Amino acid sequence: MTIPVVDLSEFTGEDPKLKESFVQKLGKAYEDVGFVAVKNHGIPANLIEDLYKYVQQFFSLPADKKRAYEIPELAGQRGYTSFGKEHAKGSEAPDLKEFFQYGQIVSNDHPLKPEYPDNVSVEEVEGFNETLYKAYRAFEKSGKNLLQAIALYLGLDEHFFDDKVEEGNSIVRAIHYPPITEEPKSAIRAEQHEDINLITLLVGASAGGLEILTKQNEWVPVTSLEDQIVVNVGDMLQRLTNNKLKSTTHRVVNPPRELWHTSRFSIPFFLHPKSAMDLSALPDCVDESHPKIFPDITAGEYLDERLREIGLKK
């Protein structure tokens, strides 16, 4: 399945007609499919190339070196999380992956500093920390533009999300799905799930495997071109819009047996707002035909709830 493709330069350019056309294409794609491929997204190709290079070098380190960067009390929100620790909500089988997370940076005297632990600095891979920082800021900028378009589609002020995601609790997650060395018991590389956040920006992947569940309840593989990023709706945006924009169920399936010896790498950016953001349904998304579905909750409360459900927080 080729997912809808949108061109972000139409939104960020000077032509108001192209901008409005982009808003409608993006919004309709999110109502109908939940995923889009975005070209001219503003994340430099050489930065993406460096990001994958350093991430692959990190995951090639010996297990004991990687475990030195695993800090259990951070619930996987910073640093390394070893293989088999996370599972999808409602699933007991751990996903077949290990990952490294990099989060928001604010000054030591910032009011949000107590919420944002320091990032875990990797010493063995030169360029790793700096590249993650640059990628984080590039993802943030691109994601903010996409949220401005979503705000307009929802009939909100274009900058509705700006102050909510500025210095928000977003995460870059570098994922490694190692070679499969024995018959998997019950898990695929990543069981079906929905993302927790507002939107997810996925830049490339070293192999296929991503599938989405269509409205017809069919699993279909998702493909995008090298110069595109894939962006999907998360649960927080679904709650905020009272299901108008739906969080799409997706999974990562195992490769054909003849490719079990290969690794897969993937780097999503989970765009989160500040923890204090109210996720109560927008008034314009609730009416007699669409009664309110979800109880009121803040972004921080919802994230905490979900981290417990997927096994990262006790």
Protein Blocks (a to p, Z undefined) as FASTA:
>chain_A
ZZddddfklmmmmblklmmmmmmmmmmmmmmnopacdehkopafklmmmmmmmmmmmmmp
cfklmmmmpcfklnopgcjddehkaccehiabdcddddddddddddfklfklmmmccddd
dfklghklmmmmmmmmmmmmmmmmmmmmmmmmnopafklmmmmmgopabdcddddddddf
bdcfkbcfbdcdddfblbdcdedjfbehiacddfkopacdddddfkbccddddfklmmmn
nomaccdddddddddfklmmpccddddddddddfklccbdcfklgcfklccfbdcddfkl
mmmmmmmmnopaZZ
